[in-house]
Each structure stands twice: as structure tokens, then as C-alpha cells.
Amino acid sequence: MKYRKKPVVIEATQWCKMGDHPAVGQNGATKGIIQTLEGPMTVTPGDWIITGVKGEHYPCKPDIFAMTYEVAE
């Protein structure tokens, strides 16, 4: 069987530097770290920080974000 992901509106912020998103902590000069449900993940400039349906946060690379999401009116 094939399945399609249900359309869900999410909130996302593009991360460029420390201070752009409150969920991102310091992890070096140009990298950040974010706690996800799967454990800590590295965030690099240009990544998107997505807030999931349960309020969780996780990073998404810009190319994947562009292929997966579009602006909701």
C-alpha cells in the first residue's frame, strides 16, 4: 500500500546565527545544538528549525525543507 502524509501546518524559522531561535544552544563558533525527541542534533547556518505538532523542535536542511514545505496562507 502507499500512504500520503497528512497536510499539517507547521511553524519554522531559518537559523543563521546564535539568538535566532530560543531552542538552539551553543555548539561551537558557527554551529548550534538543538534537543530533539531523538536526542541532540547539530544545527548549521541556513537550517530551518521546525516546531512539530506536539511543540517539539528539530532541524531541517534547506534543500529538504524546500522540497517538503510551502508557505501556508
PyMOL Python script that loads the backbone (N, CA, C, O; Angstrom):
from pymol import cmd

cmd.read_pdbstr("""\
ATOM      1  N   MET A   1       0.829  -1.178   0.000  1.00  0.00           N
ATOM      2  CA  MET A   1       0.000   0.000   0.000  1.00  0.00           C
ATOM      3  C   MET A   1       0.875   1.244   0.000  1.00  0.00           C
ATOM      4  O   MET A   1       2.013   1.215   0.470  1.00  0.00           O
ATOM      5  N   LYS A   2       0.346   2.314  -0.520  1.00  0.00           N
ATOM      6  CA  LYS A   2       1.027   3.601  -0.491  1.00  0.00           C
ATOM      7  C   LYS A   2       0.253   4.530   0.436  1.00  0.00           C
ATOM      8  O   LYS A   2      -0.970   4.443   0.547  1.00  0.00           O
ATOM      9  N   TYR A   3       0.984   5.417   1.095  1.00  0.00           N
ATOM     10  CA  TYR A   3       0.369   6.371   2.006  1.00  0.00           C
ATOM     11  C   TYR A   3       0.872   7.773   1.702  1.00  0.00           C
ATOM     12  O   TYR A   3       2.002   7.957   1.250  1.00  0.00           O
ATOM     13  N   ARG A   4       0.034   8.740   1.951  1.00  0.00           N
ATOM     14  CA  ARG A   4       0.397  10.146   1.780  1.00  0.00           C
ATOM     15  C   ARG A   4       0.382  10.801   3.151  1.00  0.00           C
ATOM     16  O   ARG A   4      -0.526  10.563   3.948  1.00  0.00           O
ATOM     17  N   LYS A   5       1.380  11.622   3.424  1.00  0.00           N
ATOM     18  CA  LYS A   5       1.436  12.344   4.686  1.00  0.00           C
ATOM     19  C   LYS A   5       0.289  13.346   4.747  1.00  0.00           C
ATOM     20  O   LYS A   5       0.034  14.056   3.774  1.00  0.00           O
ATOM     21  N   LYS A   6      -0.405  13.408   5.885  1.00  0.00           N
ATOM     22  CA  LYS A   6      -1.494  14.361   6.070  1.00  0.00           C
ATOM     23  C   LYS A   6      -0.937  15.780   6.029  1.00  0.00           C
ATOM     24  O   LYS A   6       0.134  16.038   6.579  1.00  0.00           O
ATOM     25  N   PRO A   7      -1.636  16.685   5.395  1.00  0.00           N
ATOM     26  CA  PRO A   7      -1.155  18.076   5.394  1.00  0.00           C
ATOM     27  C   PRO A   7      -1.287  18.682   6.786  1.00  0.00           C
ATOM     28  O   PRO A   7      -2.368  18.692   7.375  1.00  0.00           O
ATOM     29  N   VAL A   8      -0.182  19.181   7.293  1.00  0.00           N
ATOM     30  CA  VAL A   8      -0.141  19.798   8.606  1.00  0.00           C
ATOM     31  C   VAL A   8       0.591  21.126   8.468  1.00  0.00           C
ATOM     32  O   VAL A   8       1.658  21.184   7.856  1.00  0.00           O
ATOM     33  N   VAL A   9       0.037  22.178   9.022  1.00  0.00           N
ATOM     34  CA  VAL A   9       0.707  23.472   9.006  1.00  0.00           C
ATOM     35  C   VAL A   9       1.675  23.504  10.177  1.00  0.00           C
ATOM     36  O   VAL A   9       1.300  23.225  11.316  1.00  0.00           O
ATOM     37  N   ILE A  10       2.935  23.850   9.886  1.00  0.00           N
ATOM     38  CA  ILE A  10       3.969  23.900  10.910  1.00  0.00           C
ATOM     39  C   ILE A  10       4.523  25.315  11.006  1.00  0.00           C
ATOM     40  O   ILE A  10       4.319  26.140  10.116  1.00  0.00           O
ATOM     41  N   GLU A  11       5.217  25.576  12.089  1.00  0.00           N
ATOM     42  CA  GLU A  11       5.961  26.825  12.223  1.00  0.00           C
ATOM     43  C   GLU A  11       7.421  26.501  12.014  1.00  0.00           C
ATOM     44  O   GLU A  11       7.904  25.463  12.465  1.00  0.00           O
ATOM     45  N   ALA A  12       8.131  27.394  11.323  1.00  0.00           N
ATOM     46  CA  ALA A  12       9.553  27.177  11.073  1.00  0.00           C
ATOM     47  C   ALA A  12      10.266  28.521  11.017  1.00  0.00           C
ATOM     48  O   ALA A  12       9.705  29.526  10.582  1.00  0.00           O
ATOM     49  N   THR A  13      11.519  28.512  11.470  1.00  0.00           N
ATOM     50  CA  THR A  13      12.372  29.691  11.444  1.00  0.00           C
ATOM     51  C   THR A  13      13.700  29.280  10.847  1.00  0.00           C
ATOM     52  O   THR A  13      14.270  28.266  11.250  1.00  0.00           O
ATOM     53  N   GLN A  14      14.205  30.046   9.893  1.00  0.00           N
ATOM     54  CA  GLN A  14      15.524  29.731   9.349  1.00  0.00           C
ATOM     55  C   GLN A  14      16.579  30.240  10.317  1.00  0.00           C
ATOM     56  O   GLN A  14      16.550  31.397  10.735  1.00  0.00           O
ATOM     57  N   TRP A  15      17.514  29.359  10.668  1.00  0.00           N
ATOM     58  CA  TRP A  15      18.545  29.670  11.652  1.00  0.00           C
ATOM     59  C   TRP A  15      19.808  30.101  10.939  1.00  0.00           C
ATOM     60  O   TRP A  15      20.298  29.393  10.060  1.00  0.00           O
ATOM     61  N   CYS A  16      20.340  31.253  11.306  1.00  0.00           N
ATOM     62  CA  CYS A  16      21.572  31.755  10.696  1.00  0.00           C
ATOM     63  C   CYS A  16      22.673  31.976  11.721  1.00  0.00           C
ATOM     64  O   CYS A  16      23.857  31.879  11.396  1.00  0.00           O
ATOM     65  N   LYS A  17      22.285  32.275  12.963  1.00  0.00           N
ATOM     66  CA  LYS A  17      23.286  32.549  13.994  1.00  0.00           C
ATOM     67  C   LYS A  17      22.650  32.366  15.366  1.00  0.00           C
ATOM     68  O   LYS A  17      21.429  32.281  15.498  1.00  0.00           O
ATOM     69  N   MET A  18      23.506  32.308  16.386  1.00  0.00           N
ATOM     70  CA  MET A  18      23.014  32.178  17.750  1.00  0.00           C
ATOM     71  C   MET A  18      22.069  33.332  18.051  1.00  0.00           C
ATOM     72  O   MET A  18      22.341  34.477  17.691  1.00  0.00           O
ATOM     73  N   GLY A  19      20.975  33.030  18.702  1.00  0.00           N
ATOM     74  CA  GLY A  19      19.980  34.025  19.050  1.00  0.00           C
ATOM     75  C   GLY A  19      18.789  34.050  18.108  1.00  0.00           C
ATOM     76  O   GLY A  19      17.782  34.694  18.403  1.00  0.00           O
ATOM     77  N   ASP A  20      18.886  33.358  16.978  1.00  0.00           N
ATOM     78  CA  ASP A  20      17.776  33.330  16.019  1.00  0.00           C
ATOM     79  C   ASP A  20      16.600  32.490  16.507  1.00  0.00           C
ATOM     80  O   ASP A  20      15.462  32.736  16.107  1.00  0.00           O
ATOM     81  N   HIS A  21      16.853  31.505  17.363  1.00  0.00           N
ATOM     82  CA  HIS A  21      15.783  30.632  17.850  1.00  0.00           C
ATOM     83  C   HIS A  21      16.101  30.226  19.284  1.00  0.00           C
ATOM     84  O   HIS A  21      17.219  29.794  19.564  1.00  0.00           O
ATOM     85  N   PRO A  22      15.145  30.356  20.192  1.00  0.00           N
ATOM     86  CA  PRO A  22      15.417  30.062  21.603  1.00  0.00           C
ATOM     87  C   PRO A  22      15.738  28.598  21.907  1.00  0.00           C
ATOM     88  O   PRO A  22      16.307  28.310  22.959  1.00  0.00           O
ATOM     89  N   ALA A  23      15.391  27.668  21.019  1.00  0.00           N
ATOM     90  CA  ALA A  23      15.646  26.247  21.281  1.00  0.00           C
ATOM     91  C   ALA A  23      17.059  25.819  20.894  1.00  0.00           C
ATOM     92  O   ALA A  23      17.470  24.699  21.196  1.00  0.00           O
ATOM     93  N   VAL A  24      17.811  26.706  20.223  1.00  0.00           N
ATOM     94  CA  VAL A  24      19.160  26.360  19.765  1.00  0.00           C
ATOM     95  C   VAL A  24      20.194  26.854  20.765  1.00  0.00           C
ATOM     96  O   VAL A  24      20.223  28.033  21.120  1.00  0.00           O
ATOM     97  N   GLY A  25      21.050  25.923  21.216  1.00  0.00           N
ATOM     98  CA  GLY A  25      22.129  26.270  22.124  1.00  0.00           C
ATOM     99  C   GLY A  25      23.467  26.309  21.407  1.00  0.00           C
ATOM    100  O   GLY A  25      23.577  25.902  20.251  1.00  0.00           O
ATOM    101  N   GLN A  26      24.472  26.797  22.096  1.00  0.00           N
ATOM    102  CA  GLN A  26      25.818  26.953  21.526  1.00  0.00           C
ATOM    103  C   GLN A  26      26.492  25.590  21.332  1.00  0.00           C
ATOM    104  O   GLN A  26      26.441  24.730  22.211  1.00  0.00           O
ATOM    105  N   ASN A  27      27.127  25.409  20.158  1.00  0.00           N
ATOM    106  CA  ASN A  27      27.876  24.184  19.879  1.00  0.00           C
ATOM    107  C   ASN A  27      29.037  24.531  18.953  1.00  0.00           C
ATOM    108  O   ASN A  27      29.173  23.939  17.882  1.00  0.00           O
ATOM    109  N   GLY A  28      29.860  25.470  19.347  1.00  0.00           N
ATOM    110  CA  GLY A  28      30.970  25.896  18.510  1.00  0.00           C
ATOM    111  C   GLY A  28      30.727  27.295  17.968  1.00  0.00           C
ATOM    112  O   GLY A  28      29.703  27.916  18.258  1.00  0.00           O
ATOM    113  N   ALA A  29      31.668  27.782  17.186  1.00  0.00           N
ATOM    114  CA  ALA A  29      31.603  29.161  16.691  1.00  0.00           C
ATOM    115  C   ALA A  29      30.458  29.392  15.713  1.00  0.00           C
ATOM    116  O   ALA A  29      29.777  30.414  15.794  1.00  0.00           O
ATOM    117  N   THR A  30      30.235  28.456  14.789  1.00  0.00           N
ATOM    118  CA  THR A  30      29.208  28.669  13.761  1.00  0.00           C
ATOM    119  C   THR A  30      28.097  27.633  13.799  1.00  0.00           C
ATOM    120  O   THR A  30      27.204  27.657  12.952  1.00  0.00           O
ATOM    121  N   LYS A  31      28.134  26.732  14.756  1.00  0.00           N
ATOM    122  CA  LYS A  31      27.117  25.683  14.838  1.00  0.00           C
ATOM    123  C   LYS A  31      26.311  25.832  16.112  1.00  0.00           C
ATOM    124  O   LYS A  31      26.770  26.413  17.096  1.00  0.00           O
ATOM    125  N   GLY A  32      25.101  25.297  16.077  1.00  0.00           N
ATOM    126  CA  GLY A  32      24.254  25.252  17.249  1.00  0.00           C
ATOM    127  C   GLY A  32      23.882  23.815  17.543  1.00  0.00           C
ATOM    128  O   GLY A  32      24.213  22.905  16.782  1.00  0.00           O
ATOM    129  N   ILE A  33      23.195  23.621  18.645  1.00  0.00           N
ATOM    130  CA  ILE A  33      22.708  22.289  19.001  1.00  0.00           C
ATOM    131  C   ILE A  33      21.270  22.429  19.481  1.00  0.00           C
ATOM    132  O   ILE A  33      20.925  23.383  20.178  1.00  0.00           O
ATOM    133  N   ILE A  34      20.448  21.481  19.104  1.00  0.00           N
ATOM    134  CA  ILE A  34      19.041  21.502  19.493  1.00  0.00           C
ATOM    135  C   ILE A  34      18.664  20.130  20.029  1.00  0.00           C
ATOM    136  O   ILE A  34      19.078  19.104  19.488  1.00  0.00           O
ATOM    137  N   GLN A  35      17.883  20.120  21.086  1.00  0.00           N
ATOM    138  CA  GLN A  35      17.412  18.863  21.662  1.00  0.00           C
ATOM    139  C   GLN A  35      16.148  18.440  20.930  1.00  0.00           C
ATOM    140  O   GLN A  35      15.157  19.169  20.918  1.00  0.00           O
ATOM    141  N   THR A  36      16.185  17.252  20.316  1.00  0.00           N
ATOM    142  CA  THR A  36      15.028  16.720  19.608  1.00  0.00           C
ATOM    143  C   THR A  36      14.512  15.505  20.363  1.00  0.00           C
ATOM    144  O   THR A  36      15.121  15.080  21.344  1.00  0.00           O
ATOM    145  N   LEU A  37      13.409  14.952  19.922  1.00  0.00           N
ATOM    146  CA  LEU A  37      12.884  13.735  20.545  1.00  0.00           C
ATOM    147  C   LEU A  37      13.841  12.563  20.372  1.00  0.00           C
ATOM    148  O   LEU A  37      13.811  11.610  21.152  1.00  0.00           O
ATOM    149  N   GLU A  38      14.698  12.635  19.339  1.00  0.00           N
ATOM    150  CA  GLU A  38      15.669  11.573  19.073  1.00  0.00           C
ATOM    151  C   GLU A  38      17.012  11.837  19.739  1.00  0.00           C
ATOM    152  O   GLU A  38      17.920  11.012  19.635  1.00  0.00           O
ATOM    153  N   GLY A  39      17.156  12.965  20.419  1.00  0.00           N
ATOM    154  CA  GLY A  39      18.413  13.337  21.059  1.00  0.00           C
ATOM    155  C   GLY A  39      18.959  14.616  20.454  1.00  0.00           C
ATOM    156  O   GLY A  39      18.315  15.209  19.589  1.00  0.00           O
ATOM    157  N   PRO A  40      20.139  15.055  20.894  1.00  0.00           N
ATOM    158  CA  PRO A  40      20.693  16.314  20.396  1.00  0.00           C
ATOM    159  C   PRO A  40      21.099  16.222  18.925  1.00  0.00           C
ATOM    160  O   PRO A  40      21.618  15.200  18.476  1.00  0.00           O
ATOM    161  N   MET A  41      20.854  17.312  18.177  1.00  0.00           N
ATOM    162  CA  MET A  41      21.233  17.384  16.767  1.00  0.00           C
ATOM    163  C   MET A  41      21.943  18.708  16.515  1.00  0.00           C
ATOM    164  O   MET A  41      21.606  19.728  17.116  1.00  0.00           O
ATOM    165  N   THR A  42      22.926  18.684  15.623  1.00  0.00           N
ATOM    166  CA  THR A  42      23.665  19.881  15.256  1.00  0.00           C
ATOM    167  C   THR A  42      22.863  20.710  14.271  1.00  0.00           C
ATOM    168  O   THR A  42      22.197  20.174  13.385  1.00  0.00           O
ATOM    169  N   VAL A  43      22.933  22.028  14.436  1.00  0.00           N
ATOM    170  CA  VAL A  43      22.277  22.982  13.545  1.00  0.00           C
ATOM    171  C   VAL A  43      23.368  23.840  12.917  1.00  0.00           C
ATOM    172  O   VAL A  43      24.241  24.350  13.619  1.00  0.00           O
ATOM    173  N   THR A  44      23.319  24.000  11.604  1.00  0.00           N
ATOM    174  CA  THR A  44      24.287  24.845  10.918  1.00  0.00           C
ATOM    175  C   THR A  44      23.554  26.015  10.259  1.00  0.00           C
ATOM    176  O   THR A  44      22.359  25.913   9.979  1.00  0.00           O
ATOM    177  N   PRO A  45      24.258  27.128  10.009  1.00  0.00           N
ATOM    178  CA  PRO A  45      23.599  28.278   9.402  1.00  0.00           C
ATOM    179  C   PRO A  45      22.847  27.904   8.126  1.00  0.00           C
ATOM    180  O   PRO A  45      23.374  27.201   7.264  1.00  0.00           O
ATOM    181  N   GLY A  46      21.611  28.383   8.021  1.00  0.00           N
ATOM    182  CA  GLY A  46      20.756  28.086   6.877  1.00  0.00           C
ATOM    183  C   GLY A  46      19.733  26.999   7.160  1.00  0.00           C
ATOM    184  O   GLY A  46      18.730  26.904   6.453  1.00  0.00           O
ATOM    185  N   ASP A  47      19.965  26.170   8.188  1.00  0.00           N
ATOM    186  CA  ASP A  47      18.995  25.134   8.543  1.00  0.00           C
ATOM    187  C   ASP A  47      17.697  25.781   9.019  1.00  0.00           C
ATOM    188  O   ASP A  47      17.699  26.897   9.539  1.00  0.00           O
ATOM    189  N   TRP A  48      16.604  25.072   8.834  1.00  0.00           N
ATOM    190  CA  TRP A  48      15.312  25.508   9.343  1.00  0.00           C
ATOM    191  C   TRP A  48      15.046  24.793  10.652  1.00  0.00           C
ATOM    192  O   TRP A  48      15.316  23.597  10.767  1.00  0.00           O
ATOM    193  N   ILE A  49      14.519  25.502  11.641  1.00  0.00           N
ATOM    194  CA  ILE A  49      14.090  24.902  12.902  1.00  0.00           C
ATOM    195  C   ILE A  49      12.581  24.784  12.828  1.00  0.00           C
ATOM    196  O   ILE A  49      11.869  25.786  12.776  1.00  0.00           O
ATOM    197  N   ILE A  50      12.102  23.552  12.824  1.00  0.00           N
ATOM    198  CA  ILE A  50      10.677  23.270  12.694  1.00  0.00           C
ATOM    199  C   ILE A  50      10.098  22.970  14.072  1.00  0.00           C
ATOM    200  O   ILE A  50      10.695  22.246  14.868  1.00  0.00           O
ATOM    201  N   THR A  51       8.935  23.534  14.336  1.00  0.00           N
ATOM    202  CA  THR A  51       8.187  23.203  15.546  1.00  0.00           C
ATOM    203  C   THR A  51       7.133  22.188  15.139  1.00  0.00           C
ATOM    204  O   THR A  51       6.250  22.485  14.334  1.00  0.00           O
ATOM    205  N   GLY A  52       7.229  20.993  15.697  1.00  0.00           N
ATOM    206  CA  GLY A  52       6.319  19.914  15.345  1.00  0.00           C
ATOM    207  C   GLY A  52       4.939  20.070  15.960  1.00  0.00           C
ATOM    208  O   GLY A  52       4.676  21.016  16.702  1.00  0.00           O
ATOM    209  N   VAL A  53       4.066  19.132  15.640  1.00  0.00           N
ATOM    210  CA  VAL A  53       2.663  19.209  16.066  1.00  0.00           C
ATOM    211  C   VAL A  53       2.493  19.103  17.577  1.00  0.00           C
ATOM    212  O   VAL A  53       1.455  19.502  18.107  1.00  0.00           O
ATOM    213  N   LYS A  54       3.488  18.577  18.277  1.00  0.00           N
ATOM    214  CA  LYS A  54       3.423  18.472  19.740  1.00  0.00           C
ATOM    215  C   LYS A  54       4.318  19.496  20.422  1.00  0.00           C
ATOM    216  O   LYS A  54       4.566  19.400  21.624  1.00  0.00           O
ATOM    217  N   GLY A  55       4.807  20.482  19.663  1.00  0.00           N
ATOM    218  CA  GLY A  55       5.649  21.519  20.237  1.00  0.00           C
ATOM    219  C   GLY A  55       7.127  21.188  20.261  1.00  0.00           C
ATOM    220  O   GLY A  55       7.930  21.982  20.750  1.00  0.00           O
ATOM    221  N   GLU A  56       7.501  20.026  19.741  1.00  0.00           N
ATOM    222  CA  GLU A  56       8.907  19.632  19.695  1.00  0.00           C
ATOM    223  C   GLU A  56       9.628  20.392  18.587  1.00  0.00           C
ATOM    224  O   GLU A  56       8.994  20.881  17.652  1.00  0.00           O
ATOM    225  N   HIS A  57      10.949  20.492  18.690  1.00  0.00           N
ATOM    226  CA  HIS A  57      11.742  21.192  17.683  1.00  0.00           C
ATOM    227  C   HIS A  57      12.721  20.227  17.032  1.00  0.00           C
ATOM    228  O   HIS A  57      13.223  19.298  17.665  1.00  0.00           O
ATOM    229  N   TYR A  58      12.978  20.470  15.755  1.00  0.00           N
ATOM    230  CA  TYR A  58      14.002  19.700  15.067  1.00  0.00           C
ATOM    231  C   TYR A  58      14.502  20.480  13.862  1.00  0.00           C
ATOM    232  O   TYR A  58      13.762  21.278  13.286  1.00  0.00           O
ATOM    233  N   PRO A  59      15.775  20.249  13.471  1.00  0.00           N
ATOM    234  CA  PRO A  59      16.331  20.967  12.328  1.00  0.00           C
ATOM    235  C   PRO A  59      16.008  20.274  11.014  1.00  0.00           C
ATOM    236  O   PRO A  59      15.756  19.070  10.973  1.00  0.00           O
ATOM    237  N   CYS A  60      16.020  21.064   9.932  1.00  0.00           N
ATOM    238  CA  CYS A  60      15.787  20.541   8.593  1.00  0.00           C
ATOM    239  C   CYS A  60      16.704  21.291   7.634  1.00  0.00           C
ATOM    240  O   CYS A  60      16.744  22.521   7.649  1.00  0.00           O
ATOM    241  N   LYS A  61      17.433  20.569   6.810  1.00  0.00           N
ATOM    242  CA  LYS A  61      18.335  21.186   5.837  1.00  0.00           C
ATOM    243  C   LYS A  61      17.515  21.965   4.810  1.00  0.00           C
ATOM    244  O   LYS A  61      16.401  21.562   4.475  1.00  0.00           O
ATOM    245  N   PRO A  62      18.061  23.085   4.305  1.00  0.00           N
ATOM    246  CA  PRO A  62      17.313  23.948   3.403  1.00  0.00           C
ATOM    247  C   PRO A  62      16.772  23.258   2.150  1.00  0.00           C
ATOM    248  O   PRO A  62      15.649  23.546   1.736  1.00  0.00           O
ATOM    249  N   ASP A  63      17.540  22.356   1.539  1.00  0.00           N
ATOM    250  CA  ASP A  63      17.060  21.688   0.326  1.00  0.00           C
ATOM    251  C   ASP A  63      15.884  20.762   0.617  1.00  0.00           C
ATOM    252  O   ASP A  63      14.941  20.694  -0.171  1.00  0.00           O
ATOM    253  N   ILE A  64      15.931  20.050   1.736  1.00  0.00           N
ATOM    254  CA  ILE A  64      14.824  19.165   2.129  1.00  0.00           C
ATOM    255  C   ILE A  64      13.602  20.002   2.487  1.00  0.00           C
ATOM    256  O   ILE A  64      12.477  19.650   2.130  1.00  0.00           O
ATOM    257  N   PHE A  65      13.821  21.112   3.192  1.00  0.00           N
ATOM    258  CA  PHE A  65      12.715  21.996   3.559  1.00  0.00           C
ATOM    259  C   PHE A  65      12.007  22.504   2.310  1.00  0.00           C
ATOM    260  O   PHE A  65      10.778  22.505   2.251  1.00  0.00           O
ATOM    261  N   ALA A  66      12.770  22.933   1.319  1.00  0.00           N
ATOM    262  CA  ALA A  66      12.185  23.471   0.075  1.00  0.00           C
ATOM    263  C   ALA A  66      11.391  22.415  -0.684  1.00  0.00           C
ATOM    264  O   ALA A  66      10.386  22.742  -1.314  1.00  0.00           O
ATOM    265  N   MET A  67      11.822  21.151  -0.636  1.00  0.00           N
ATOM    266  CA  MET A  67      11.102  20.081  -1.335  1.00  0.00           C
ATOM    267  C   MET A  67       9.862  19.622  -0.578  1.00  0.00           C
ATOM    268  O   MET A  67       8.946  19.049  -1.167  1.00  0.00           O
ATOM    269  N   THR A  68       9.832  19.877   0.740  1.00  0.00           N
ATOM    270  CA  THR A  68       8.772  19.323   1.585  1.00  0.00           C
ATOM    271  C   THR A  68       7.696  20.320   1.957  1.00  0.00           C
ATOM    272  O   THR A  68       6.533  19.948   2.112  1.00  0.00           O
ATOM    273  N   TYR A  69       8.071  21.591   2.102  1.00  0.00           N
ATOM    274  CA  TYR A  69       7.138  22.592   2.627  1.00  0.00           C
ATOM    275  C   TYR A  69       6.897  23.728   1.652  1.00  0.00           C
ATOM    276  O   TYR A  69       7.746  24.032   0.814  1.00  0.00           O
ATOM    277  N   GLU A  70       5.736  24.352   1.767  1.00  0.00           N
ATOM    278  CA  GLU A  70       5.422  25.560   1.021  1.00  0.00           C
ATOM    279  C   GLU A  70       4.717  26.517   1.991  1.00  0.00           C
ATOM    280  O   GLU A  70       4.200  26.097   3.026  1.00  0.00           O
ATOM    281  N   VAL A  71       4.705  27.789   1.644  1.00  0.00           N
ATOM    282  CA  VAL A  71       4.092  28.791   2.514  1.00  0.00           C
ATOM    283  C   VAL A  71       2.595  28.525   2.617  1.00  0.00           C
ATOM    284  O   VAL A  71       1.923  28.298   1.611  1.00  0.00           O
ATOM    285  N   ALA A  72       2.082  28.556   3.844  1.00  0.00           N
ATOM    286  CA  ALA A  72       0.639  28.407   4.098  1.00  0.00           C
ATOM    287  C   ALA A  72       0.040  29.803   4.223  1.00  0.00           C
ATOM    288  O   ALA A  72       0.587  30.660   4.918  1.00  0.00           O
ATOM    289  N   GLU A  73      -1.050  30.021   3.569  1.00  0.00           N
ATOM    290  CA  GLU A  73      -1.701  31.339   3.600  1.00  0.00           C
ATOM    291  C   GLU A  73      -2.458  31.523   4.879  1.00  0.00           C
ATOM    292  O   GLU A  73      -3.072  32.569   5.088  1.00  0.00           O
TER     293      GLU A  73
END
""", "prot")
cmd.dss("prot")
cmd.show_as("cartoon", "prot")
cmd.util.cbc("prot")
cmd.orient("prot")
